[in-house]
């Protein structure tokens, strides 16, 4: 797919932390849409997302943030929706669109706070022992979210309307690296088969690809 070349204020800019699954979702969609963008690395581990300058972009002090046409949009799934509108990665049917939102909300409420947090504490902060007690709750809730996904994928190729969409991108981002948070995925055969279908999509990139 040819890249869409933009100039000046039309150019997309992504404020990004490479290991973050929330940021990875956006890079993956931009790649699969063929949209060129400027990537700005934000080292959250050294406090760069908490500076006065960054807080002007997102008062919540988190990445990713997408800049476009003079506007700044935080929250990964809001960015996915913004970029996917009128593309093949968002169904046109109103009910199917609502189902996409259903999974985006599930990902941010039931999935990401548990699976991503465990990975962050264990593999990024290297602080498993420090977080040993709260990790117990994160692991239990994370497995519950994985169970929901596994049951859904028993009869589905993708999460909504049997087509690859931003619902899949959102859930794939942290699920495919869940083992970095010490989740055992060996019994989740439908999720693992879904991984293969996601990875087979055109212009797929890995989480460490800038």
N, C-alpha and C positions, 0 to 999 in steps of 0.2 A: 504494500500500500504506500503510495506517495505521501510524503509529509506535507501538511498544509503550512505554508509559509506566511507568517504574519509580521507586521511591522509596527513599531512604536507602541502606542497605547493598546493596540489590539493583541500584542504578544502576551501569551500566558507566562506567568511566573509562578513556580511552585516552591514554597518554603517547606523544606523537607529534612527529615532525619532518616538516613538510609535503612537502619535496622527496623524501623517502625512499620508494622503491618498496615496501619491506617494510612501512612504515606505511600506505601507500596501499592495499595489499591489505586491510587490516583495515577502513579507512574504507569501501571499496567493499562489502565483505560486510555490514557493519553497515547501510549504506544499503539494500542489496538485501534484507536481512532486515527492514527497517523498525524497527530498534532504536535508540532514543534513547540518547545517551551524552554524557558530559562529555569534552571534548577539552582536554588539558593540553599546551601547546607546550613542547618540550624543544629548545633550541638546541644541537645537538651541536657546532657550529662554535666556540662559546664555552666548551665544556667542561661544559655543564649535565648531561650524562649521566655525568659522572665525579665529581660531588659526593658527599659522604658520604651525603646524604639520598637521592639517586637510587640509589646503590649498595646501599642497604637494600632497594630494590624489585627491582633486578636486579644482582647482584654482577658480572655481565659488562659492565655499563656501556653497554648498547645499548638503542635503541628499535626496535620498539614494546614497550610493556608494557601489558597489559590488567589492570585491577583490577575485581574482581567478587566480591561476597559476602565481602569481607575478605581475598580471596586475590589474589596478583599473579602473572600469567603472562607471561613473556617468550617470545621466539622467534616470529616472524611465522607460520610454518606450523603451530606448535602452537596458536596462537591461532585460526587459520582452522579447524583441526579441532575445537577446543572449541566454537566458535560454530556450526559447520555441522552438528554432530551432530543427527540427527532432523529435518533440513530437506531441502528439495529440492536443496540444493547439495552433498550427499554421497550417493552411491548406497547403496542398502540391501544389495545383493549383496556378500557377503564378498570375492569375488575382485575385483570392481570397486573396493571400498574399498582393497584392497591395491594396485591399480593407481594409485589416487589418491596413496597414500603413495609409490609408485615415482616419480611425477612430482614430488611435493613434495621428495623426497630429491635427485632430479636437479637440481631448481631451486636448491637450497641448496649442492650440492656442485660441479656442473659449469657451472651457468649464472650464478647471482648473483655468485659471487666474481670472475667475469671481466667480464661485461657491466655489472654495477652498479659495479664498481670503476673501470672505464674511464670511465664517465659521471661518477663522483664526482671523479676526478682532473681530468678535462677541463672539465666544465661547472659543477661546484660549487666545487671548490678553485681552478679556473683555473690549474692547475699542470702542463699537458701537458708542457712542456719539462723540468721537474724529474723527471717520471716517465717520460721517453722510453724508457729501457731496459726497465723492467719492463712498460711498456705493450705491448711487442712480444709478450710471452708471453700477456698478457691478451687481446689481440686474436686471436691464433691459437686459444686455447682458447675464446674467446667465439664465434668463427665455427664451431668444431666443435660447440658446443652448439646453435647456430642450425641447423646442418645436420641434427642429430638431430631437431629439432622439425619442420623442413621435410619431411623424409622421412615422419615420422609423419602429418603433416597432409595428405599427398597423397591419402589414402583416408579421412580422418576429418574430421568437422565440428568436433568438440571432442576433448579429449585422452583422455577415459575414457567408455566406454559411450554414445558419441554424444549426450551431454548436458552442458550447461554445469555446471561444478562448481568447487570450490575449486582443483582442479588447473589449470584455465584461469586463474583469478584470480591464482594464484601466478606462473604463467609470463608472463601478460600484463603484470604490473606493471612489470618492467624491460625486457621485450622491446619494448614499444610506444614506449619512450623510448631505445632502443639507439642511435639516430642521434645523441643527445646525447653519446654516447661515441665518436662517429665510426665506428660500424658502418654499412656500406652495406647497406640492406635491399632494394635495387631488384630483386635477383634472387630474392628469397624470396616468390614470388607466393602460395604456400599460406599462409604466415604472415600476409601482408598481407590475404588474404581472411578468415582467422580473426580478425584485428583487427576487421573489420567485423561479424562475427557476435557477438563479445564486446561491442562498442559498441552493438549493437542490443538487448541485454538490458534488461529493465525496470529502471528506477532506476539505470542506469549513471551514474557520475560520473567526471570527469577527475582526474588526479593532483594538481592544484593546488586541488581543492575540499575545504575543511575541513568 
